[in-house]
Amino acid sequence: MVKPKSIQIQLQILKILKDGKIHTKNEVVEKVAKHFKINIKSTNSGNDTFAKDVVRQISVVRTNKWLKNPPQKERFAITHAGKVIADSALL
């Protein structure tokens, strides 16, 4: 499969987080890879280039304030603004 574009990865991250639950970084990486049918060697961004791409896009989504970090390390939840984007797919 062709490598997905950054914007496609960002939208998929928001769709995963849209359930309002707190998700781990590894869980998000695995679900994004599964969605795009990409086999990853590891969810560790140091060991897998696609995992690194997903982690980079998590940072972009966070910078846009579409996700937030609860007190637990490496966990994420969607913000209201992120839900609006995910619902409208304007990304």
TIVO-863925 format. One record per residue (C-alpha): chain; x, y, z; residue in three letters. Coordinates in pm, 1 decimal. Layout:
N
<zake><mido>A</mido><x>X</x><y>Y</y><z>Z</z><marmar>ALA</marmar></zake>
...
END
This chain:
91
<zake><mido>A</mido><x>0.0</x><y>0.0</y><z>0.0</z><marmar>MET</marmar></zake>
<zake><mido>A</mido><x>107.2</x><y>356.7</y><z>-65.1</z><marmar>VAL</marmar></zake>
<zake><mido>A</mido><x>227.1</x><y>543.0</y><z>241.7</z><marmar>LYS</marmar></zake>
<zake><mido>A</mido><x>-59.0</x><y>759.9</y><z>373.2</z><marmar>PRO</marmar></zake>
<zake><mido>A</mido><x>-21.1</x><y>1136.4</y><z>374.3</z><marmar>LYS</marmar></zake>
<zake><mido>A</mido><x>29.2</x><y>1321.6</y><z>700.5</z><marmar>SER</marmar></zake>
<zake><mido>A</mido><x>-321.1</x><y>1464.1</y><z>688.2</z><marmar>ILE</marmar></zake>
<zake><mido>A</mido><x>-467.4</x><y>1113.6</y><z>647.5</z><marmar>GLN</marmar></zake>
<zake><mido>A</mido><x>-276.1</x><y>994.3</y><z>953.7</z><marmar>ILE</marmar></zake>
<zake><mido>A</mido><x>-396.0</x><y>1296.0</y><z>1153.2</z><marmar>GLN</marmar></zake>
<zake><mido>A</mido><x>-759.3</x><y>1229.2</y><z>1063.3</z><marmar>LEU</marmar></zake>
<zake><mido>A</mido><x>-726.5</x><y>862.7</y><z>1156.4</z><marmar>GLN</marmar></zake>
<zake><mido>A</mido><x>-574.3</x><y>958.4</y><z>1493.8</z><marmar>ILE</marmar></zake>
<zake><mido>A</mido><x>-874.7</x><y>1183.6</y><z>1559.7</z><marmar>LEU</marmar></zake>
<zake><mido>A</mido><x>-1117.3</x><y>909.2</y><z>1454.9</z><marmar>LYS</marmar></zake>
<zake><mido>A</mido><x>-952.2</x><y>670.8</y><z>1702.5</z><marmar>ILE</marmar></zake>
<zake><mido>A</mido><x>-967.4</x><y>926.5</y><z>1983.1</z><marmar>LEU</marmar></zake>
<zake><mido>A</mido><x>-1322.7</x><y>1030.6</y><z>1895.8</z><marmar>LYS</marmar></zake>
<zake><mido>A</mido><x>-1467.9</x><y>775.1</y><z>2138.7</z><marmar>ASP</marmar></zake>
<zake><mido>A</mido><x>-1365.4</x><y>1011.4</y><z>2420.9</z><marmar>GLY</marmar></zake>
<zake><mido>A</mido><x>-1157.9</x><y>748.2</y><z>2600.5</z><marmar>LYS</marmar></zake>
<zake><mido>A</mido><x>-793.7</x><y>784.2</y><z>2697.2</z><marmar>ILE</marmar></zake>
<zake><mido>A</mido><x>-563.4</x><y>593.5</y><z>2460.1</z><marmar>HIS</marmar></zake>
<zake><mido>A</mido><x>-196.6</x><y>503.3</y><z>2485.0</z><marmar>THR</marmar></zake>
<zake><mido>A</mido><x>57.7</x><y>604.3</y><z>2223.4</z><marmar>LYS</marmar></zake>
<zake><mido>A</mido><x>121.8</x><y>238.3</y><z>2137.7</z><marmar>ASN</marmar></zake>
<zake><mido>A</mido><x>-249.9</x><y>171.0</y><z>2097.3</z><marmar>GLU</marmar></zake>
<zake><mido>A</mido><x>-289.6</x><y>466.3</y><z>1860.4</z><marmar>VAL</marmar></zake>
<zake><mido>A</mido><x>15.5</x><y>360.9</y><z>1655.4</z><marmar>VAL</marmar></zake>
<zake><mido>A</mido><x>-116.4</x><y>3.2</y><z>1626.4</z><marmar>GLU</marmar></zake>
<zake><mido>A</mido><x>-466.9</x><y>112.1</y><z>1526.3</z><marmar>LYS</marmar></zake>
<zake><mido>A</mido><x>-342.1</x><y>360.4</y><z>1266.5</z><marmar>VAL</marmar></zake>
<zake><mido>A</mido><x>-110.5</x><y>97.0</y><z>1117.0</z><marmar>ALA</marmar></zake>
<zake><mido>A</mido><x>-394.8</x><y>-157.1</y><z>1108.1</z><marmar>LYS</marmar></zake>
<zake><mido>A</mido><x>-628.2</x><y>94.2</y><z>941.4</z><marmar>HIS</marmar></zake>
<zake><mido>A</mido><x>-377.2</x><y>159.9</y><z>662.8</z><marmar>PHE</marmar></zake>
<zake><mido>A</mido><x>-282.7</x><y>-211.2</y><z>644.1</z><marmar>LYS</marmar></zake>
<zake><mido>A</mido><x>79.7</x><y>-137.8</y><z>725.3</z><marmar>ILE</marmar></zake>
<zake><mido>A</mido><x>287.7</x><y>-396.3</y><z>907.7</z><marmar>ASN</marmar></zake>
<zake><mido>A</mido><x>498.1</x><y>-238.8</y><z>1177.6</z><marmar>ILE</marmar></zake>
<zake><mido>A</mido><x>800.0</x><y>-397.1</y><z>1342.9</z><marmar>LYS</marmar></zake>
<zake><mido>A</mido><x>741.6</x><y>-212.7</y><z>1667.3</z><marmar>SER</marmar></zake>
<zake><mido>A</mido><x>530.0</x><y>66.0</y><z>1812.9</z><marmar>THR</marmar></zake>
<zake><mido>A</mido><x>856.8</x><y>220.5</y><z>1926.0</z><marmar>ASN</marmar></zake>
<zake><mido>A</mido><x>921.7</x><y>519.2</y><z>1701.9</z><marmar>SER</marmar></zake>
<zake><mido>A</mido><x>1294.8</x><y>456.6</y><z>1721.5</z><marmar>GLY</marmar></zake>
<zake><mido>A</mido><x>1256.2</x><y>113.8</y><z>1562.2</z><marmar>ASN</marmar></zake>
<zake><mido>A</mido><x>991.3</x><y>168.6</y><z>1295.3</z><marmar>ASP</marmar></zake>
<zake><mido>A</mido><x>959.2</x><y>451.0</y><z>1043.1</z><marmar>THR</marmar></zake>
<zake><mido>A</mido><x>578.6</x><y>433.5</y><z>1019.5</z><marmar>PHE</marmar></zake>
<zake><mido>A</mido><x>546.8</x><y>440.0</y><z>1399.0</z><marmar>ALA</marmar></zake>
<zake><mido>A</mido><x>772.9</x><y>745.8</y><z>1392.0</z><marmar>LYS</marmar></zake>
<zake><mido>A</mido><x>542.0</x><y>910.6</y><z>1136.3</z><marmar>ASP</marmar></zake>
<zake><mido>A</mido><x>237.0</x><y>842.9</y><z>1355.2</z><marmar>VAL</marmar></zake>
<zake><mido>A</mido><x>407.9</x><y>981.5</y><z>1666.3</z><marmar>VAL</marmar></zake>
<zake><mido>A</mido><x>507.8</x><y>1290.1</y><z>1468.6</z><marmar>ARG</marmar></zake>
<zake><mido>A</mido><x>145.3</x><y>1339.0</y><z>1361.5</z><marmar>GLN</marmar></zake>
<zake><mido>A</mido><x>27.3</x><y>1294.8</y><z>1721.5</z><marmar>ILE</marmar></zake>
<zake><mido>A</mido><x>251.4</x><y>1592.4</y><z>1801.7</z><marmar>SER</marmar></zake>
<zake><mido>A</mido><x>98.0</x><y>1794.2</y><z>1517.3</z><marmar>VAL</marmar></zake>
<zake><mido>A</mido><x>-253.2</x><y>1712.8</y><z>1636.0</z><marmar>VAL</marmar></zake>
<zake><mido>A</mido><x>-154.9</x><y>1812.4</y><z>1991.5</z><marmar>ARG</marmar></zake>
<zake><mido>A</mido><x>-2.6</x><y>2140.5</y><z>1866.2</z><marmar>THR</marmar></zake>
<zake><mido>A</mido><x>-334.3</x><y>2216.1</y><z>1694.0</z><marmar>ASN</marmar></zake>
<zake><mido>A</mido><x>-502.6</x><y>2154.9</y><z>2033.6</z><marmar>LYS</marmar></zake>
<zake><mido>A</mido><x>-709.0</x><y>1868.3</y><z>1893.0</z><marmar>TRP</marmar></zake>
<zake><mido>A</mido><x>-589.1</x><y>1632.0</y><z>2163.0</z><marmar>LEU</marmar></zake>
<zake><mido>A</mido><x>-478.5</x><y>1666.1</y><z>2520.4</z><marmar>LYS</marmar></zake>
<zake><mido>A</mido><x>-251.5</x><y>1471.5</y><z>2748.4</z><marmar>ASN</marmar></zake>
<zake><mido>A</mido><x>-408.4</x><y>1352.6</y><z>3073.6</z><marmar>PRO</marmar></zake>
<zake><mido>A</mido><x>-171.9</x><y>1327.8</y><z>3372.3</z><marmar>PRO</marmar></zake>
<zake><mido>A</mido><x>-61.5</x><y>975.9</y><z>3268.5</z><marmar>GLN</marmar></zake>
<zake><mido>A</mido><x>245.3</x><y>975.3</y><z>3045.9</z><marmar>LYS</marmar></zake>
<zake><mido>A</mido><x>206.8</x><y>881.4</y><z>2676.8</z><marmar>GLU</marmar></zake>
<zake><mido>A</mido><x>-172.3</x><y>881.0</y><z>2687.4</z><marmar>ARG</marmar></zake>
<zake><mido>A</mido><x>-405.6</x><y>1098.0</y><z>2484.2</z><marmar>PHE</marmar></zake>
<zake><mido>A</mido><x>-766.6</x><y>1209.6</y><z>2473.3</z><marmar>ALA</marmar></zake>
<zake><mido>A</mido><x>-949.3</x><y>1415.0</y><z>2213.5</z><marmar>ILE</marmar></zake>
<zake><mido>A</mido><x>-1056.9</x><y>1773.8</y><z>2277.8</z><marmar>THR</marmar></zake>
<zake><mido>A</mido><x>-1387.4</x><y>1928.8</y><z>2173.1</z><marmar>HIS</marmar></zake>
<zake><mido>A</mido><x>-1208.4</x><y>2100.7</y><z>1882.2</z><marmar>ALA</marmar></zake>
<zake><mido>A</mido><x>-1065.5</x><y>1764.2</y><z>1774.4</z><marmar>GLY</marmar></zake>
<zake><mido>A</mido><x>-1412.8</x><y>1606.7</y><z>1778.4</z><marmar>LYS</marmar></zake>
<zake><mido>A</mido><x>-1544.4</x><y>1885.9</y><z>1556.9</z><marmar>VAL</marmar></zake>
<zake><mido>A</mido><x>-1263.5</x><y>1821.2</y><z>1306.6</z><marmar>ILE</marmar></zake>
<zake><mido>A</mido><x>-1313.8</x><y>1443.4</y><z>1318.0</z><marmar>ALA</marmar></zake>
<zake><mido>A</mido><x>-1689.6</x><y>1481.4</y><z>1267.1</z><marmar>ASP</marmar></zake>
<zake><mido>A</mido><x>-1654.6</x><y>1720.0</y><z>978.1</z><marmar>SER</marmar></zake>
<zake><mido>A</mido><x>-1345.6</x><y>1552.6</y><z>826.0</z><marmar>ALA</marmar></zake>
<zake><mido>A</mido><x>-1221.0</x><y>1897.7</y><z>723.4</z><marmar>LEU</marmar></zake>
<zake><mido>A</mido><x>-866.4</x><y>1792.5</y><z>794.4</z><marmar>LEU</marmar></zake>
END
